[in-house]
Amino acid sequence: GWWAGLGASERRRRLLDFKAVITREIRDLAGLVREETGKPVGDATLEIVLAITHLDWAARNAQKVLGRRRVSTGLIGANLAATLEYLPLGVVAVIGPWNYPVFTPMGSIGYALAAGNAVVFKPSELTPGVGVRLAELFRESVPEQPVFQTVTGLGETGAALAGDPRVGKVAFTGSTATAKRVMAACAENLTPIVAECGGKDAFIVDADADLVAAADACLWGAMSNAGQTCAGVERVYVVDEVYESFMRELSERATKVRAGEDYGPITMPGQVDIIKRHIDDAAKSGRMRAGGPAAVRAPYVDPVIVEDVPEDSPAVREETFGPTITVRRTRDAQEALELANASAYGLGGTVFSRNTRRAMELARRMRSGMTAVNSVISFAGVPALPFGGMGDSGFGRIHGADGLREFARAKAISRQRFAMPGMNLTSFARGPAELERLIRLVTFLHGRRKS
């Protein structure tokens, strides 16, 4: 209540101060991220920088997006004034992941706070120190009330948080299976939820693509953070006429990338088994262009590129969440798009083509919440763009104006300014003459057929 009552301008001031505190602590925070995840300091720094830019955008744009505004009432409601605004939900519970322990949860935390909510954050049990530290840094900017708190624990802690009737909304990031369990807990109290559940993102290389740039982006999108990126590249579809040229470029680049140097370990021990199962299965039917079963040397996995894997294999259908990609040759971009869309997931994707019109059309038709053109995962770095997916990748959005509205409730108010002479339609005193006038007015406004 105190935070909501401050008003947008006071919340903005405090959130911008929070942003400044994080910025000043960026080196120490990046070190803590490295300690808990194993990722290189450079990668940890990049995710914190992105989190800072999103926090800045949310703080500066909350009033414009959520503030009260007048809306048109139409001719029939000419005697009314109407306003729309978005009010806080109360307490938002954020259940965060371990792969990007600052950037990903801040997409919910920062936007929920900017919308006027208090936040209780449950970080992954693999990165609790980062979650605790974020709440400590917030207290330096907002010492008056514990508006942003962190609670640590295992799965039962998250379940208790999701099932608490005092929670106004849950923002969850994690696996599809866990999301279903969280939704079941939320259903007990009809608590709404926004769920980001990972993906199996496709990368399309058209016949006219810049192959050097495409190979460079593809490799980074697949291997950075050891492939532990929900919107990372896992499936690659290349048009036939440039297939061999692209594969030579991609394979040569892959030989220069080293696990333990260019990217870190597999953070969650159990994920190594999934990655190994996918690689072993793919090796039976596909052809290895880089790596192979021997690439798995826990906790590290060297880059793996495999081609000609059947589309119904686990390496193509299931989320691998490791530094591996499957590559397939296609007749044209249309076949590539059809294969890209043949997935239960629908988070992000990529299109490389020099033809802007065709690239944009492919991007629009890609079954995903987000698509990058001639870049990879670039949508995550644009604060004004919403982030989220469809299908097994979840629903709802963080980031941007949609992300702010995700953590608010629409409040509509209509006020009668004056009585409409001869048109008191919401009264038992209404007579036939008033009904006839209404019919004539509606016929005048809506009765003409449009050519």
N, C-alpha and C positions, 0 to 999 in steps of 0.2 A: 504493500500500500504506500509506503513512504517513497519508494522509487518511482512508482507510477505518478504520485502526486507532485513530484519535482517538476514535471513538465518537460517538453522536448528540448528546450534550450539548455536547461541545467544538466539533463542527461547527456546531451551532446558534449558539453564542456568536460564532464567527468570521463566520458568514454575517450575523448581525444587525449586527455591526460593519461588514461590507461594505455593508449597506443604509444604515447611518448615513453612511458615507463618500460614497456616491452622492448621498444627500440633501443633504449639505453642498456638493457640487459641482454641484448641479442646474442652476444658471444657466450655468456654463461648459459643461457637457455639452450643454445645450439649444442653446447657441450653436454648438457643434461639429456637432450634428445639422443645424442650419439651414445651416451652411456647405456640408455635403456633399450635402444633399437639396434645399435650397431652400425647405423648408416653413417657415411662420411659427413664431416662437419659442413662441407659445402652444400650437401643436399639438405641437411638440417637447417642451415641458414636460409636457403631458398624458400623452404616451406614457411619459416617464420616471417620472412619478408612478405610473402603472399598473404599470410594471416593479418599482418599489419595493414596492408592496403585494403583488405576487405573490412577490417574494423573501422578504418578511416571513412570508407564509403558509407557504411551503415550509419555511423554517427552523424555524418553530414547530410544524409538524404532521408532520414526517418521522418522528419516533420513534413517534408514535401510529399512523400509517398502516403503517409498515414494520417496526416492532419485533416481536419474538417474542411469540406468543400461543398459548395452548392451544386446541385444537379438539376437538370431540366425536368419539369413536371409534365410537359406536354399540354396540348390545348384543352383536353378534358379536365386536367388538373390545374388550370390556369389560376385558380384561386388559392393554390397551395404554394408553400415554400418547402423545399426538400434539401436535406443535407446528408452527407455520408462521411463517416470517419471510421477509423480502425482503432479499437481500444485494446489494452493489454489483456492477456489471458490469465495472468496471475503468476504462477510458478511453472517454469518450463524445465523438464528433466532432460538432460543431454547425456546420452550413453555413447561414448566415443570409442574409436578404434585405436589400434597400436601402430598402424603403418605410417600415418601422418598425425602424430599425437597433438600437434599444435594447429596446423592448417585446417584439417577436417572438422574437428569440434568447434573451432572458432567461427566457422561458417554458420553454426547454430547459436553458439554462445553470444557472439557479438551482435547478431541480428535480433536475437531474442531480447537482449538487454536494451538495444536501441529502440525496440518496440515498446519498452516500458515494463518488461517482465523481470522477475527475479529468476535466477538460474541455479539449479543443483546439478552439478556435473559429476558423472561417474566415469572416470577414465578406464581404459583397459587395464586389467590386472598386470599386463606386461609393461605398462608405462605409467604407473601411479605417481611417480615423482614429478613428471611433467604436469599432470593435472593439479597436484597440490601446489606446485610453484605458480601456475597461472592464477590460482585463487589468491595466493600471497601477494602477487604483483598487483592484482586488482584492489586489494585492501589498502595499498599505498595511495591509490587514487581516490578511493571511496571508503574512508575509514568510519563513516557515520553508522552504516548499517551493513550487515553481512548479506548483501544482495546477491553475490556470486559465491557459492560454496562448492567445495569438492568433497565427495564421499568416495572412499576406496573400498575395494572388495572384489569378490569373485562374482559368478553369475547370479547367485541368490541376492546379492546387493542390488544389481540391476533389476531383477524381478520385483523386489520389494519396492523399488522406486517407481517402476512402471505401474505397479498395482496400487499405489497410494492414491486415494480419492482426492487428495489436496492438490495433485498435479494437474495443471491445465492442459498440457500437451507434452508428448514425448518426442524427442528427436533422436533417432537411432541410426547408427552406422555399423554395419557388420554383415554377416552372412545372411542369405535368404532364409535358411533354416532357423537361425536365431531370431530373425525378424518376426517369423510366424509365432514364435513363443512369446516374444514381447507383445505382439498384437493381441494374443490371447489374454495376457495379463491386463492389457489396457481395456479389453472388451468388458471386463467385469464392471468398470465404472464409465463406460462409453467415452474413455479418454482418447482424443484424437492423436494420431501419430504421423510423423513424416519419416520415411524409411529409405535409406540409401544402402543398397544391398550388393554392391559389386557388379561386375560385368564380364563380358567376353568380347571386348571391343575389336572391331574389324578395321583394317587399314587397306584402302583401295588405291592401287597404282594404275592410272589410266595410260593409254598409249603415248600421250604427248607430255607426260610428267617429266619434271626435272629429276632424273634418276639419282643424281648425286645427293641432292637435297632430300629426296624421298627416302633413300637408304639411311642417311644420317638421322633423320627424324624417326624412322621406323625403329632403328636400333636403340635410340635413346628412350623412346616411348615403351619399348618392350623390356629393356634391361635396367633402366634407372630404378633406384630403390630395390634392386634385386627382383624386379618384376612385381613387387608388392604394391601395386597401384590399382585401385578399383577401375579407373578409366585408362589403364595402360593398354598397350597393343598386345593382343594375343593371337589374332588371326589375320593373315595377310593374303590379299587376293590381287594378282598381278595380270594385266592384259597380256595375251600371248606374245605379241610382237616385241615387247620389251622385257619379257620374262628373264631370259638368260642374262641380259645386260644388268638388270636390276639385281639378280641373285649374285652375280660376280661382285658387284659393288657392296652389297650387304654382307656377303660372306667374308670378303677381305677386311671390312671394317670390324666384323665380329672377332677376328683373330687378335685384334689389338685391345680388346676390352677384357679386364681381369677382375674376377670376383675377389673381394678382399682388398682391392685397390680402387677400382673405379666405382664399385658399389659394395654394399655390406653383406652381412649374412642373412639367412632366412630367420626372421625374428622369432616366429612361433615354431617351436620344434616339431609339432605335429604336421605342419605344412610340408615339411621335407618328404614325408611319406606320400602325400598326394602328388607332389611334383615328380617324384621317382616313378610312381605308378603310371602317370601320364607319359613320361619319357619312355619307359619300358614298353608300354603298349604301342606307342607311335613307332618305335624302332622295329617292330615286327612287320609293319606294312609300309612305312614311309622310308624316305632316304635322308640320312643325316647330312646336312651341309655344314654344320658346326656342332661340336659337342656330341653328346650321346649318353648312354647310361652311366658311363664313367664320369660324367660332368658333375654328378651328385657326390659331394664330399662334405657332408654335414659339418658345420652349419652353412657351408657355402655351396652354391651351385654355379658352375661356369655357364656361359652363354650356350643355348641350345637352339638351333634352327633346323627344322625338319620339314621336308616337302612331300607332297603326294600322300598325305594322311587322309583316310576316309572321313567324310564329313560327319559320320555317326560315331566316330571314336571319342573316347573321353578327352583327349587332348584338344579336340575341336568343340565339343559340346559343353564340357564342364569348365568352371573357372579354375585355372591352374595356379595363379597367383605366385608365379616364379619367373625367372629370366629365360623363358622359352617362348618360341613362336612357331606356328605352323604356317606354311606358305603353299598356295595353290595357284596354278595357271588357269586363266579363264579366257573364253573366246573374246569377250569384250567387257566394257564397263557395266553393261546391263546384267550380264551373268554374275559379275562380281558383286553387284548390289543385291541381287536375289540371294546369293549365298551368304552375304553379310547379314541380310535380314532374317535368315533362317535360323534364328537363335531365340531361346527363351529369354535371354537377357536383352536389355536395351538401354544401356547407360550412355556411352559416348562412341565416337568413331572418327575416322580420318579419311579424307579424299585428297589425292595429289593429282593435279591436272593443270596444264597451262591454259586451258579453255575455261575462262571464268564462268561463263554461262552454264556449261555442262557440269562443272564442278559444283556450282551452287545448286543445280537441279538434283544431282546425285546426293548432295548433303541434305537437302530438304526431304528427299524420299528415303533416306536411311532411317531405319526403325530404331531411333535412339532419342534420348532427351537432348543430346548435344552432339555437334559434329564440328571438327576443325578442318579447314581447307588450307592445303599447302603449309601446314604446321601441325604440331601434335600436342594435344591436351591444352591448347592455348586458351580455350574457353574458361578454364579454371582460374586463369589469371586476370579475367575481366570482371571486376566487381559488379558491374551493372547487369551481367548475364546470369540467369538462374541456372542452378546446378542440380541435376537429378535425372532419374530415368523412368523406365516403364517396364512392364512385365516383371521378370524375376529380379530386375534391378531396383524395384521398389517404386515409390510414388511420393509426390510432394516435392517441394523445391526449397533449397537454401540459396543464398546469394541474391543480389539484385533486389528490385522492387517486389518480385514474387516472394523472395526469401523474407523480406520484412513483413509482408502480408501473411505469410505462413504462420507467424507468431503473434497474430492479432486477430480480433474478431470484428467483423463488419458491423457497424451500428448505423441503422437507417432511421431518420426522423423526418416525418412530414408534419407541417404546421399550416393550419388554415389561416390565410391572411384576411379573407373576407367571405361572406356568404355569397354563393352564386345565385343570382336572381332567377327564379323559375326553374332551377335545376337542383333541387334538394333530393338527390337520388338515394341517399342512405338514410331514409326515414320512412316509417309506416304511413306518413301523411302524403307520400308521393302519389300523384294522380296520373291519369292517362295522358294528359297534355304534356307533362314533363317527360314521360317515357317516349312520346312521339317526337319531342324536340331532340332527345338523345339519339333516337334512330336516325333522324335527319342529319344530325351532326356527324355521326359515325359514317353514314353513307357518303357524305360530302368528303370526309377525310380519307376513307379507305375503300369506297365502293367502286372506284374506277380501275379497270384492268390496265395494266402496264404492258406496252408492246416490247 
